[in-house]
Amino acid sequence: MDIECSPRENKLFELIGATAHAMNVSCYLVGGFVRDKILGRPTKDADIVCTGDGIALAHAVAAALPGRPQVNFFKTFGTAQFKLNGFDVEFVGARKESYTTDSRKPQVTPGTIQDDQLRRDFTVNAMAISLNKPDYGQLIDPFGGITDLKNKILRTPLGPDITFSDDPLRMMRGIRFATQLGFTIDPDVYEAIARNNERIKIVSQERITDELNKIMAAAKPSVGLDLLFRSGLLKEFFPQAVELSGVEIIEGKGHKDNFYHTLQVVDNTAAKSEDLWLRWAALLHDIGKPATKKFEEGHGWTFHGHEVVGERMTPRIFKQLKLPQNEKMKYVAKLVALHLRPISLTKEDITDSAMRRLLFDAGEEIDDLMILCESDITSKNKAKVKRYLENFELVKQRLKEVEEKDKIRNWQPPISGDEIMVLFGLTPSREVGVLKTAVREAILDGIIPNDYNAAYQLLLTKAQELNLKPVSGE
């Protein structure tokens, strides 16, 4: 073979080729599997194109395999798929495609392998390996994909305007490939993305966000986010991020470009964590700044309360982008709301009370919050960064000491609301909240220790102020 496959893969591909030969059809390995094998990247799936019925070929191959894997097929699209020892194999008939201007769903007719290669998104994905007896294992590369792989460049088999107008999601895919693989998008291709950016509106938000999440999961997400921004694609589905861009100057005073600052924070976070949702918190941490930007004479630019506004914006943005409306969204909103707190502690005398409150408010997310806050230090002034990081280390050390001493992380007050209701014969009411808050605040402020007896005594004192008495007569 012109590509190096494992013995297990070779055995499977030989069976597919033999089965296709028996059915009098030609078949080929295509697309991402071929590309990744040449690049030496791991592969976990393979696409097979045949000049005939892909669903029938999939069933025939599965029937010849030990264990007869279950075939899932979709008649509408003419595709079939099965898994073999965790390896995903998909079959489709070679086809021609034609598109209308208002849909990315093509009209499909049977075609040759050449037709199939011509309809693919990029030359590096349009290479095929023959599984047929006369030329088994031979690379079929009509558009110079192998050269583009070596040169790390993304070009389209057809004119890029046709490629992107036919299927606008390919614009997102191109930027995703450039981000994941470290490739450059050919200048003519990138200009075509900018020309056709409005076409992305006919693609479902779910498909767009799936590509966006793959960009966010890359080693350096800023590459893709910047390409999305400069091409005009980002404004079509995420205008709030675009509003972060630019610098305004009044009286000689300007603020930093919050878009490019945000990209640096995302990259800094990505270098420390693979958690997609922590990276989303980094992307949204300053999203409230455009709405809170204000110039104060004699002082300069301020963004007071941007963390509160950003917390409120997060659920709306998640809904708009079809991101999860669950604990993931709440996690991101929480980190956005808290992202200034640890940094503010580097600028003042650090009290145990302030540390307890941060530990209490952050809970299980304290470690992720600290990663986000450290990533938020992006000044070009090396001395300033060094000073910030040294102060930040002091905060981290103090948090550790306070947590070991007071066990505040995920802490619950020693007397619950239910116990308060039983103790004073109350139903759910304002008084219960007042008493519960009094205990919590006294412990967080260090007025009383974090134990039941101290909390109980404070409760009795506070209850007297509210003219409440324990039902036991104490």
VENQUI-V459612 format. One record per residue. N is the residue number from 1. RES is the residue in one letter. SS is DSSP state (helix for helix, strand for strand, loop for the rest). D_CENTER is the distance of its C-alpha to the mean C-alpha in Angstrom with 1 decimal. Layout:
n = <N N>
res = <RES RES>
ss = <SS SS>
d_center = <D_CENTER D_CENTER>
This chain:
n = <1 2 3 4 5 6 7 8 9 10 11 12 13 14 15 16 17 18 19 20 21 22 23 24 25 26 27 28 29 30 31 32 33 34 35 36 37 38 39 40 41 42 43 44 45 46 47 48 49 50 51 52 53 54 55 56 57 58 59 60 61 62 63 64 65 66 67 68 69 70 71 72 73 74 75 76 77 78 79 80 81 82 83 84 85 86 87 88 89 90 91 92 93 94 95 96 97 98 99 100 101 102 103 104 105 106 107 108 109 110 111 112 113 114 115 116 117 118 119 120 121 122 123 124 125 126 127 128 129 130 131 132 133 134 135 136 137 138 139 140 141 142 143 144 145 146 147 148 149 150 151 152 153 154 155 156 157 158 159 160 161 162 163 164 165 166 167 168 169 170 171 172 173 174 175 176 177 178 179 180 181 182 183 184 185 186 187 188 189 190 191 192 193 194 195 196 197 198 199 200 201 202 203 204 205 206 207 208 209 210 211 212 213 214 215 216 217 218 219 220 221 222 223 224 225 226 227 228 229 230 231 232 233 234 235 236 237 238 239 240 241 242 243 244 245 246 247 248 249 250 251 252 253 254 255 256 257 258 259 260 261 262 263 264 265 266 267 268 269 270 271 272 273 274 275 276 277 278 279 280 281 282 283 284 285 286 287 288 289 290 291 292 293 294 295 296 297 298 299 300 301 302 303 304 305 306 307 308 309 310 311 312 313 314 315 316 317 318 319 320 321 322 323 324 325 326 327 328 329 330 331 332 333 334 335 336 337 338 339 340 341 342 343 344 345 346 347 348 349 350 351 352 353 354 355 356 357 358 359 360 361 362 363 364 365 366 367 368 369 370 371 372 373 374 375 376 377 378 379 380 381 382 383 384 385 386 387 388 389 390 391 392 393 394 395 396 397 398 399 400 401 402 403 404 405 406 407 408 409 410 411 412 413 414 415 416 417 418 419 420 421 422 423 424 425 426 427 428 429 430 431 432 433 434 435 436 437 438 439 440 441 442 443 444 445 446 447 448 449 450 451 452 453 454 455 456 457 458 459 460 461 462 463 464 465 466 467 468 469 470 471 472 473 474>
res = <M D I E C S P R E N K L F E L I G A T A H A M N V S C Y L V G G F V R D K I L G R P T K D A D I V C T G D G I A L A H A V A A A L P G R P Q V N F F K T F G T A Q F K L N G F D V E F V G A R K E S Y T T D S R K P Q V T P G T I Q D D Q L R R D F T V N A M A I S L N K P D Y G Q L I D P F G G I T D L K N K I L R T P L G P D I T F S D D P L R M M R G I R F A T Q L G F T I D P D V Y E A I A R N N E R I K I V S Q E R I T D E L N K I M A A A K P S V G L D L L F R S G L L K E F F P Q A V E L S G V E I I E G K G H K D N F Y H T L Q V V D N T A A K S E D L W L R W A A L L H D I G K P A T K K F E E G H G W T F H G H E V V G E R M T P R I F K Q L K L P Q N E K M K Y V A K L V A L H L R P I S L T K E D I T D S A M R R L L F D A G E E I D D L M I L C E S D I T S K N K A K V K R Y L E N F E L V K Q R L K E V E E K D K I R N W Q P P I S G D E I M V L F G L T P S R E V G V L K T A V R E A I L D G I I P N D Y N A A Y Q L L L T K A Q E L N L K P V S G E>
ss = <loop loop loop loop loop loop helix helix helix helix helix helix helix helix helix helix helix helix helix helix helix helix loop loop loop loop strand strand strand strand loop helix helix helix helix helix helix helix helix loop loop loop loop loop strand strand strand strand strand strand loop loop loop helix helix helix helix helix helix helix helix helix helix helix loop loop loop loop loop loop loop strand strand strand loop loop loop loop strand strand strand strand strand strand loop loop strand strand strand strand strand strand strand loop strand strand strand strand loop loop loop loop loop loop loop loop strand strand strand strand loop loop helix helix helix helix helix helix loop loop loop loop helix helix helix loop loop strand strand strand loop loop helix helix helix loop loop loop strand strand loop loop loop loop helix helix helix helix helix helix helix loop strand strand loop loop loop loop loop helix helix helix helix helix helix helix loop loop helix helix helix helix helix helix helix helix helix helix helix helix helix loop loop strand strand loop helix helix helix helix helix helix helix helix helix loop helix helix helix helix helix helix loop loop helix helix helix helix helix helix helix helix helix helix helix helix loop loop loop loop loop helix helix helix helix helix helix helix helix helix helix loop helix helix helix helix helix loop helix helix helix helix loop loop loop loop loop loop strand strand loop loop strand strand loop loop loop helix helix helix helix helix helix helix helix helix helix helix helix helix helix helix loop loop loop helix helix helix helix helix helix helix helix helix loop loop loop loop helix helix helix helix loop strand strand strand loop loop loop strand strand strand loop loop loop helix helix helix helix helix helix helix helix helix helix helix helix helix helix helix loop loop loop loop loop loop helix helix helix helix helix helix helix helix helix helix helix helix loop loop helix helix helix helix helix helix helix loop loop loop loop helix helix helix helix helix helix helix helix helix helix helix helix helix helix helix helix helix helix helix helix helix helix helix helix loop loop loop loop loop loop helix helix helix helix helix helix helix helix helix helix helix helix helix helix helix helix helix helix helix helix helix helix helix helix helix loop loop loop loop loop loop loop loop loop loop helix helix helix helix helix helix helix helix loop loop loop loop loop helix helix helix helix helix helix helix helix helix helix helix helix helix helix helix loop loop loop loop loop loop loop helix helix helix helix helix helix helix helix helix helix helix helix helix helix loop loop loop loop loop loop loop loop loop>
d_center = <36.6 35.2 32.0 32.0 31.2 31.7 35.0 33.2 31.4 34.7 36.5 34.1 34.3 38.1 38.3 36.3 38.5 41.7 40.7 39.9 43.3 45.1 43.7 44.7 41.3 39.4 35.9 33.3 30.1 27.7 24.4 21.5 23.7 26.3 24.1 22.4 25.8 27.2 24.4 24.9 21.4 21.1 21.5 21.0 22.1 24.7 25.7 29.5 31.2 34.8 37.6 38.3 36.9 33.6 33.7 37.3 36.4 33.5 36.0 38.7 36.5 35.2 38.9 39.9 37.4 38.2 36.9 36.4 32.6 31.7 30.9 28.6 29.5 29.0 32.2 30.9 28.7 31.1 28.5 28.8 26.9 27.7 26.4 28.7 28.2 24.4 24.6 23.6 26.2 26.1 29.2 29.9 33.1 33.3 33.2 33.7 31.6 32.5 30.5 31.5 30.2 28.5 26.6 24.3 26.2 28.9 32.5 32.9 36.1 37.0 37.0 37.4 35.0 35.6 34.5 31.4 30.5 31.2 28.7 25.7 23.1 23.7 26.7 24.8 23.8 27.3 29.2 31.0 33.0 36.2 36.9 40.4 43.7 45.1 42.2 39.9 37.1 37.7 34.8 35.0 33.4 34.9 32.6 32.4 29.0 30.2 31.3 28.0 26.2 28.6 28.2 24.4 24.5 23.0 25.8 26.4 29.4 30.7 30.8 27.2 28.2 29.2 26.2 23.7 26.1 26.5 22.8 20.6 17.3 18.7 17.9 14.2 14.8 17.0 14.6 12.1 15.1 16.3 13.2 13.1 16.9 18.1 20.1 21.7 21.9 25.6 26.8 28.4 25.2 23.1 25.9 25.8 22.1 23.2 26.2 24.4 21.3 22.8 22.9 19.2 20.5 22.0 18.8 17.3 14.3 12.8 13.2 11.8 8.5 8.4 9.0 6.7 3.6 6.3 7.0 4.3 5.4 8.8 11.6 11.9 9.2 12.1 13.9 11.9 11.4 15.2 16.2 14.6 16.5 19.7 20.0 19.8 17.1 14.8 17.7 18.1 15.1 13.8 17.2 16.6 14.5 17.5 19.9 18.9 20.6 24.2 26.9 29.9 33.1 36.0 39.1 37.6 34.6 31.1 27.7 24.9 22.4 19.6 17.2 17.8 18.1 14.5 13.3 15.5 14.2 10.5 12.3 14.6 12.0 10.4 14.1 14.7 11.9 9.5 8.2 4.4 6.2 8.6 6.6 6.0 9.7 10.5 9.5 11.6 14.2 16.8 16.0 19.5 21.4 22.6 24.2 25.9 27.0 30.8 33.4 36.0 39.2 40.3 36.9 34.2 30.7 29.3 26.1 27.6 25.6 22.3 20.5 22.3 21.5 17.8 17.8 19.6 17.4 14.1 15.4 16.6 13.4 11.5 14.6 14.8 11.4 12.2 9.4 11.2 14.4 15.0 14.8 11.0 11.9 15.0 13.5 11.4 14.6 16.7 15.2 15.5 19.1 20.0 18.6 22.1 24.1 24.2 24.8 27.6 29.2 29.7 32.0 34.5 36.7 34.4 36.0 35.3 34.9 32.0 30.4 31.1 29.6 26.3 26.2 27.1 24.6 21.6 22.8 20.5 17.7 20.2 19.0 15.4 17.0 19.2 16.5 14.9 18.5 19.6 16.8 18.0 21.3 21.3 25.0 26.8 29.8 29.8 32.4 30.4 27.2 29.5 31.1 27.9 26.6 30.0 30.1 26.6 27.9 30.9 28.7 26.8 30.2 31.7 28.9 29.5 33.3 33.1 30.8 33.3 36.2 35.0 32.3 30.5 26.9 26.4 30.1 32.0 35.4 38.4 39.8 37.7 38.2 39.9 42.4 43.2 44.0 46.3 47.9 48.9 49.2 46.5 44.3 40.8 41.6 41.1 43.4 41.1 38.2 40.5 41.7 38.4 37.0 40.1 39.7 36.0 36.7 39.8 38.0 35.1 37.7 39.7 42.8 43.1 41.8 39.1 41.7 43.2 46.7 45.7 43.4 46.2 48.7 46.5 45.9 49.7 50.2 47.5 48.9 52.3 51.1 49.8 53.2 51.6 53.3 52.3 53.7 55.3 57.5 56.3>
